[in-house]
Amino acid sequence: EGNDIIYISFSSGLSGSYNSVNLACEELKNEYPNQNICVIDSLCASLGQGLYLDYIVRYLKEGHTFNEVVNFCLDLKLKINHDFTVNDLFHLKRGGRVSTSSAIFGTLFSIKPILHVDNNGKLIPINKVRGRLASIKKLVEMFIENNEVEENDPIFISHANCYDDALKLEKMIKEIKPNNRIYINFIGPIIGTHSGQGTLALFYKGKTREN
């Protein structure tokens, strides 16, 4: 139909889909040499990718050129922060992110890890606190330190069957950013399988991911 294409891929740090789409993109370029076709590795996951796309769609609607949109995507992606905590250490143990002994002792002493998606698009543990409420407060502290959320910017929260905790997090964020749109949704089944029931995540535009 003569349309240019920008494909926003799931993080290459978590999936091989980016490489697969690049192969398809090269075939399309050969078949349609006059079209602009670009594949962007979002380095985002879950509702973080949804937030990334929210910014991109709003920018598109302003009538920018293809290259301007591509540059906007590239400049933005490492500012989309993914901060989250999990409630069940044994899901992380099954995924190889914590040892069996860490999962056992962490569960006994109610240790809650804090994780984020780093600049390579990978899930990385960065902190740990004791107790569920403390882990939610830690997400808020990180938001206060790092956010660059402007008045019209959305903030996204996702959860794995812990809606009440998502509402607590929303209330705390609203005290800091009372006028911003906050969107809450479920974590999808694939991400949820890796992180476990009780996972709570906060997504927002920040100064940097690796604070």
Disulfide bonds with the S-S distance in Angstrom:
none
